[in-house]
Amino acid sequence: MKDGEKKAKAPGRHYALKIIIASAVVIIGLSLLLYPTVADYINSLNYRQVVEDYDKEVAKLDDDTRLEMLAAARSWNEELLAAGSSMSKLAEADRPRYNALLDINGTGVMGHLEIASLGIDLPIYHGTEEDTLQSGVGHLEGSSLPVGGKGVHTLLSGHSGLPSTKLFTNIDRLAEGDTFTLHVLGEVLVYRVEASVVVLPEEAEKQYIDPEADICTLMTCTPYGVNTHRLLVTGRRVYAAEDSDTPDAPSTPTISPAKEEKGFPWVAVISAVLSLAVLISAVVLLLKRKGKKR
């Protein structure tokens, strides 16, 4: 091979390598950009499936079994209140009993939390271990079980600011007067937000049970990525009428109405693909121009 041919081929290989590297950088960058959107979509499908499976299992229960399970949970809450208004850490000896309460089929799901204004419906699990909080909402063990009634204060904890799923990321948008709903063994418990405060972790652990109230508090770490404080969004139970003690809850189990499925984020994906095509084309043209100048 002549020296002229070698010199001609070398720049060609160098030019192709530049295009490959530039394209790879753009693709990796856009993949990182798309990851949160796509991952959140996939996780939302998983949460939806867990919730639907739970509702179907509840619908299969005979009424006697369902009422017995609710009665057992309310008995647990009464014992918590009798032990004092402050929420204490769960004793290891009580853990097996706690884990069995409200658990229909051994999955650990005790119900689901719906916040319609935020478009989320998340399964509620026993405890607040890390693997639990990666799968949905965790019930704080020392708080009342989510079955409603006087002398109840339920604390539900969820992650926020995760790159792969929203979970409690947007609960800071809940304002006074907004509502959220607990679905537990066919009961529908509606709570109206009356306070949203940011406190230190040790203050968050000092919540108490009001013997005359029915309260549920949503808790998450804040600010994102720093997690030095806790955001507490507290709701008080909404009743059918102000002069009635009858809660807004059905007497028989129901499957939650089918919700509009969150569509795949095609707009974000198509926009990213088009942007990728434009960027790669621009890089190719730029490299061609530089090659001609040489």
Order of alpha helices (4+ residues) and beta strands (2+ residues): alpha-alpha-alpha-beta-beta-alpha-beta-beta-beta-beta-alpha-beta-beta-alpha
